[in-house]
């Protein structure tokens, strides 16, 4: 009989399932928004290192041991960034509202679920602070994408 390791199964699903949606966004959109998704993951990777030192949260991901949970960053966070930009870029109020709703999920129920599977546990970080950090990042990366698009248009002229 095969024993299922729920932590590994949860981590694998977290990493793989979001990527199954990527073909539906189209190659052009994937390439268009790849820089912003990569940029936010770089910021969050550095933030995770800081968090590890300050013990804001603890990660115990069996697929991504260490202070940075690459399973979360390269799975749902990366793909969600691509989709949010694909569906809302060019309409900042729609973008911001979408982010506010999804960041509520990211700040409140997701850490609880992660704690249930013993993947992540908030220690010194409050859920409301994590929410505000995510909203701030959303505004910053929207500006980043704007600059990327502006430089591409300038180079094309």
N, C-alpha and C positions, 0 to 999 in steps of 0.2 A: 504494500500500500504506500502511495506517495503522500508524504507529508507536505502540505502547502505552507510556505512561509508567507504569511500575509503582508509583512513589511516589504518583502521583495516584490510580491505581486502588485501591491499598491504603488510602489516606486516605478515599476515597469509600466504600469498603466498610465501613471502620471507623465512619464516621458514619451511613450509611444502614441497614445490615443490622440492627443492634439495634432500630431503630425499627419494623421490620416485625413485631416480636413484641408491640408495645404494645397493639394492638387486642385481643389475647387476655387481657389482664389486666382488662379492663372499665373503663368510664369512671369509675365510683365509686372504684375502687382507684387509678386514675391520679390523680384529684383528691385523694384522701385522702393519698397519699404524695408529691405534687408539692412541698409545702413542704420536706420533708426532702431530697429530691433536689436542689432548688434551693440549699438551705443548704449542703450538702456541696460542690456545685460552686463556690459563692462562696468557701468556705474554700480549696478547691484552686486556684482562680484566684489568690487572694492568695499562697498557698504557691508557686505557679509563678513569680510575680513575684519573690519572695524567692529562689527557686532560681536564677532567671536572674541576679540580682545576685551571688549567691555561687558561681555556676558549678557547682551540684550536678549539673545535667544540661543538655544542649543539645537544643533541638527544631528540626527542619528540615522541618516539615510544609508541603507546598506549598499546602494549602488553608487553613492557619491560620498564616501567617507571624507571627513575633513570639514573645515569651516564654511565652505561654499557648497550649497546644494545645487549642483549642476542639473540634476534631474528636474527640479522645479524651474530653474532658469532657462534651460534649453528646451523644456517641454511646454507647459502651459503659459509661462510668462512670455517666452519668445513668440510662440504662435499667436497668443492673444494680442500681442502688440501688432503683429502683422495684420491680423483680422480687424482690429479696431481702426487702424489707419486705412485699411482697404475700404471699410464701410463708412468712415466718417471724415476722412481728411478733406479739407476744403470748407468744412462747416464747423468752426470752433465750438459753438455752443453744443451742438450735437456730440462732438468729440468729448467735450468736458463732462457732459451729463452721462454719457456712456461710461467714461472712466470712473466717475463718482459712484455709479451703481456697481460696476465690477470691482472697484477697489473696496467697497463695503464688504463684498463677498470675500475678497482677498484678506481683509483685515480682521474679520470677525469669525465666520464659520470655518474658513479653511485652516487657520491655525488650530482650531479645536479638533478638526478632523485629523490634522497632522499629529496632534498630541495623542489622539485616540490610537493611531497606528505607531506611536512612539517614533515619529520621524522628526518632528520639530516641537519645541516647547519654548514659549515666551517666558523669559525670566525677568529682566529689568525693562523690557520694552512693553509699553502699553499698546493695546490694540488701536486706540484712537491716534496715538503718535504714528504708528505704522500706516494708518489710513492717510494722515496728513502728508507723510513722506511720499506715499504713492501718488497722491494728487499733485504734489509739487513736482515730482518727476514727470508726470503726465504733461504738465505745462512746459517744462524744460524740453522734453523730447519733441513736443509739437513745434517749438521754436527751432530745434535742431533740424527737423524735417523740412521746415520752411526754408532754412538756409541751404540745405542740400538741394532742394528743388530750384531755388533761386540761382545757385551756382551752376546747375546743369543747364538751365535756360540761358544763362549768360554765356556759357561755353558753346552752346549750340548756335548762338547768333554771330 
